[in-house]
Amino acid sequence: MTGWELRIWRKSMLWSREKAAREFGVTQRTWHAWENAEQVDVTVWRTTQALSVRDLLPHMQGMRKADIIRRLENELRETAGNV
């Protein structure tokens, strides 16, 4: 995942840089460095996946198990190419 892709992900979550840094447990300075990096560490990418799933969970209440699994698989497939 590039810093640019991380920035796009943050914006898709409708988060400010401050909120993103807080959610990741890092300083704003670290977040800024990540968004300007050519490549970010794979743990950052994995954390974006985890936070994306966390954000999806409330929208999945009442869905069938098979539909939830399919949606999560699609989400992972879409982001897997960005590692």
Sequence and secondary structure as in RCSB ss.txt:
>XXXX:A:sequence
MTGWELRIWRKSMLWSREKAAREFGVTQRTWHAWENAEQVDVTVWRTTQALSVRDLLPHMQGMRKADIIRRLENE
LRETAGNV
>XXXX:A:secstr
  HHHHHHHHHHTT  HHHHHHHHT  HHHHHHHHT SS  HHHHHHHHHHHHHHHHHHHTT  HHHHHHHHHHH
HHHHHTT 
